């Protein structure tokens, strides 16, 4: 008489194969599961950089000039100065933060540190892994800045390697003030 069904040995072999496949599949997905939170942090930081760049664009759209310096602040890789009529806006990168400060453009208004007084509360973006550089484009004939190039990236440390993720370059043109003079 023949019995229907599987032998005990056949079932044990099937269970063993299923366990081996499960271990292999779980080893494949473990790095992926660990990488998702890291990617979320990088993406969130890139969103903050994009927010800051939108503010820079809005400020430059209504700017009169991109001066090289204002008070003791000098435009360079870590700072950008934007003049809008009687106020000056300064973006600075320091200690893992980007700070937007609106300063009084009247040189006579200095605070106790002999630097320009703040007209508004500074706006801050936490960017601990960001690399942001500002470069003014200057007309050789007039010596006036007509645009600013902003390069940005989120730095990721992988073992002993440094990787730049979400690397971007943006150029914002000054369409008032100095630009009109530079075009003539």
GIMOJO-V121738 format. One record per run of one state. SS is the DSSP state (helix for helix, strand for strand, loop for the rest). FROM is the first residue (numbers start at 1). TO is the last residue. If there is no record, write none. Layout:
((SS/FROM/TO) (SS/FROM/TO))
//
This chain:
((loop/1/7) (helix/8/61) (loop/62/64) (strand/65/65) (loop/66/68) (strand/69/70) (loop/71/72) (strand/73/74) (loop/75/75) (strand/76/76) (loop/77/78) (strand/79/84) (loop/85/86) (strand/87/94) (loop/95/96) (strand/97/104) (loop/105/109) (strand/110/110) (loop/111/115) (strand/116/116) (loop/117/117) (strand/118/118) (loop/119/122) (strand/123/126) (loop/127/129) (strand/130/138) (loop/139/144) (strand/145/158) (loop/159/160) (strand/161/173) (loop/174/177) (helix/178/183) (loop/184/184))
//
